[in-house]
Each structure stands twice: as C-alpha cells, then as structure tokens.
Amino acid sequence: MVEMERAHWPAAEHGDTGIGIAAAVSGVTGLNPGIYLYQPDQRDFAAAAGGPVLVAELRSTYALAPALLLVYGNLDTARDSRPAQGYQRLLVRTGALGYASLLAALSTGLRGCLYGASTSIVTTATDRTGRCRRTRPPGPSINPPHKGPGP
C-alpha cells in the first residue's frame, strides 16, 4: 500500500509527507503482541517500540481486533515543500492510504472498520518509533472473516 501511495504521489512532484503504516498486533498467529512498522524497502513489517500495554490501550480505545493498522505521517515533513498546504496534504494522503488498506483487507476476506479520530495513544505509539511528530487517525481494524450467523 505504501508503495502505491508513493507511486501516485511522487515526492518530487507532490512533496514528502513521511507517510507510513504501523500495525498494533495482539492476536496474530506467529507474532508477539506489539507495534510493527512497515518497511517499504523490505516489503515487510519490523518490530518497533511499544509493547503489549500500548496495544491493549489502543484496543480498548478503538476495537478489540487482532490487529489495528495505524496510518501516520510527519506534519513537519509535509510542511517542508508547501507550508500552507502541509496539513491538508497529510490528511488527504493518509486518509487515502487508510481507505486503500481497508479495501485491500476486505478484498482478501478479512473484516474491518475505519476510524477517523485519533487520540494521544496513537500519537504516543507512532512517536516512539521516531517516525513522526503528528499522526493521522488509525486506519482499519482488521479481523478474521466472520464465521457465524448474521450480516
């Protein structure tokens, strides 16, 4: 997803926003609870600062999902090339990445929902990585496919 975002909005033409995705994982087979940052150059997630306590706070605030995707960006970086438009560009681009992530999850049979409000917990989670000063709201909460009756 991050690669797609960068292809659609090349930094040379549209400025850099320091955009990225982190996953707050609590119930994913084979992964310890914690925060994982997506590394575009390796096309994989790597463990980052923030352990089970932080993930538990995020889950209690947003959703009791096995994974929460946190879409983040750097407001200072977004303002570097176009100071008056940095915040708006950051919102548009992180919002687009969040929706694209949700649609990708849904297309594979996972369930999820998108949240449009952030809290200090999300900012703390991404600040601990040293990646950003401000964040966009978390992206989708990702759940396994629904296996029971109902919608």
Secondary structure by P-SEA (a helix, b strand, c coil): caaaaaaacccccccccccbbbbbccccccccbbbbbbbccccccccccccaaaaaaaaaacccccbbbbbbbbcccccccccccaaaaaaaaaaaaaaaaaaaaaaacccccccccccaaaaaaaaaacccccccccccccccccccccc
